[in-house]
């Protein structure tokens, strides 16, 4: 059976992911929820610049239309 994109995101729920945005920013955190627009909530989120963690943000909401990549870590 073929997996749909939301099925794949569902499997990543409560796991650590890397989220990259259109503006090049990257966030690493535990994906706790998302909707059909891929609006995403990460917990224990950290911002990463040039491979280095620059700040710890805690819980963040990321608007789906700004996301280019969500990758399991």
Helices and strands as residue ranges (DSSP letters): H 5-12, E 16-21, E 26-34, E 40-49, E 52-62, G 64-66, E 67-72
